[in-house]
Amino acid sequence: MPEKEFNEVFSRRLRYYLEKNNMTQKDLANALGVGQTAVSDWINGRKSPRMSKVDAMCDLFGCTRSDLVEDKKPDQEYYLNPETAKVAQEIYEDDNLHALFDAARDASPEDLQRAKNFLQMLKDTNPNG
């Protein structure tokens, strides 16, 4: 994807997540340890952040990298609850658990956490695992 298009998509997605999380540009700048000018440049599509900053935003917003850099509409979000999405991402990123896991879209974060704990227990008690 060309840089200009990437910046436009990222800008749109960043505005969505700021609004969704009731955060200001200043809040984001403080959370990431960057200047407000940098955040303003990202919001206005003039520049794009380094991937380390994108990953920090993902942690902050409870989303995945693709949620910030791909042109998705809000109704395309798989999980309805951002906390659920974060737990599901943790499970997915754990090489020992992701192959065992297939979450329901409307699962609560608590349900996913219980599933993660259960899967980890199974993995830990399996001598061949």
C-alpha positions as CSV (number, residue, x, y, z in Angstrom):
1,M,0.0,0.0,0.0
2,P,1.4,3.4,-0.9
3,E,2.5,5.6,2.0
4,K,-0.2,8.2,1.4
5,E,-2.9,5.6,1.4
6,F,-1.5,4.0,4.5
7,N,-1.4,7.4,6.3
8,E,-5.0,8.0,5.4
9,V,-6.2,4.6,6.6
10,F,-4.2,4.8,9.8
11,S,-5.5,8.3,10.4
12,R,-9.1,7.2,10.1
13,R,-8.6,4.1,12.3
14,L,-6.7,6.1,15.0
15,R,-9.5,8.7,15.2
16,Y,-11.9,5.8,15.6
17,Y,-10.0,4.2,18.4
18,L,-9.4,7.5,20.2
19,E,-13.2,8.2,20.1
20,K,-14.0,4.6,21.1
21,N,-11.7,4.9,24.1
22,N,-12.7,8.5,24.9
23,M,-9.2,9.8,24.6
24,T,-7.8,13.0,23.4
25,Q,-4.7,13.5,21.2
26,K,-3.0,14.9,24.3
27,D,-3.9,11.7,26.3
28,L,-2.4,9.6,23.5
29,A,0.8,11.6,23.3
30,N,1.3,11.3,27.1
31,A,0.6,7.6,27.1
32,L,3.1,7.0,24.3
33,G,5.7,9.5,25.5
34,V,5.6,11.4,22.2
35,G,4.9,15.0,21.4
36,Q,1.4,16.3,20.5
37,T,2.8,17.4,17.1
38,A,3.5,13.7,16.3
39,V,0.0,12.6,17.2
40,S,-1.4,15.5,15.2
41,D,0.6,14.5,12.2
42,W,-0.8,10.9,12.5
43,I,-4.3,12.1,13.0
44,N,-4.1,14.3,10.0
45,G,-2.5,11.7,7.8
46,R,0.7,13.7,7.3
47,K,3.0,11.1,8.8
48,S,2.8,7.5,10.1
49,P,4.2,6.3,13.4
50,R,6.9,3.7,13.8
51,M,5.6,0.1,14.3
52,S,6.8,0.1,17.9
53,K,4.4,3.0,18.5
54,V,1.6,1.2,16.6
55,D,2.1,-1.8,18.9
56,A,2.0,0.4,21.9
57,M,-1.3,1.9,20.7
58,C,-2.6,-1.7,20.2
59,D,-1.8,-2.4,23.8
60,L,-3.5,0.8,24.9
61,F,-6.6,0.3,22.8
62,G,-6.8,-3.4,23.3
63,C,-6.7,-4.1,19.5
64,T,-4.5,-5.7,17.0
65,R,-2.1,-4.1,14.6
66,S,-4.4,-4.9,11.6
67,D,-7.2,-3.1,13.4
68,L,-5.1,0.1,13.2
69,V,-3.5,-0.3,9.8
70,E,-6.2,-2.0,7.6
71,D,-9.1,-0.2,6.2
72,K,-11.9,-1.7,8.4
73,K,-15.3,-0.3,9.2
74,P,-16.3,-0.3,12.9
75,D,-18.9,-3.0,12.2
76,Q,-16.2,-5.3,10.9
77,E,-14.7,-5.7,14.3
78,Y,-14.8,-9.4,15.2
79,Y,-15.1,-9.0,18.9
80,L,-17.8,-6.8,20.3
81,N,-15.9,-6.0,23.5
82,P,-12.4,-4.6,23.3
83,E,-11.3,-6.4,26.5
84,T,-12.5,-9.7,24.9
85,A,-10.4,-8.8,21.8
86,K,-7.3,-8.3,23.9
87,V,-7.7,-11.6,25.8
88,A,-8.3,-13.4,22.5
89,Q,-5.2,-11.8,21.0
90,E,-3.2,-13.0,23.9
91,I,-4.4,-16.5,23.4
92,Y,-3.8,-16.3,19.7
93,E,-0.2,-15.1,20.2
94,D,0.6,-17.9,22.6
95,D,2.0,-20.7,20.4
96,N,0.8,-23.3,22.9
97,L,-2.8,-22.1,22.9
98,H,-3.9,-20.5,19.7
99,A,-4.4,-23.7,17.8
100,L,-6.8,-25.0,20.5
101,F,-8.9,-21.8,20.5
102,D,-11.9,-20.7,18.5
103,A,-13.8,-17.9,20.3
104,A,-17.4,-16.8,19.9
105,R,-17.9,-13.2,18.8
106,D,-20.0,-12.3,21.8
107,A,-17.9,-13.9,24.5
108,S,-17.2,-11.8,27.5
109,P,-13.6,-11.0,28.6
110,E,-14.2,-13.1,31.7
111,D,-15.3,-16.1,29.5
112,L,-12.2,-15.8,27.4
113,Q,-10.0,-15.5,30.4
114,R,-11.5,-18.7,31.9
115,A,-11.0,-20.5,28.5
116,K,-7.4,-19.3,28.4
117,N,-6.8,-20.5,31.9
118,F,-8.4,-23.8,31.2
119,L,-6.4,-24.3,28.0
120,Q,-3.2,-23.4,29.8
121,M,-4.0,-25.9,32.6
122,L,-4.6,-28.6,30.0
123,K,-1.4,-27.8,28.3
124,D,0.6,-27.7,31.6
125,T,-0.8,-31.1,32.7
126,N,-0.2,-32.8,29.3
127,P,3.3,-34.5,29.6
128,N,3.5,-34.7,25.8
129,G,2.4,-31.1,25.2
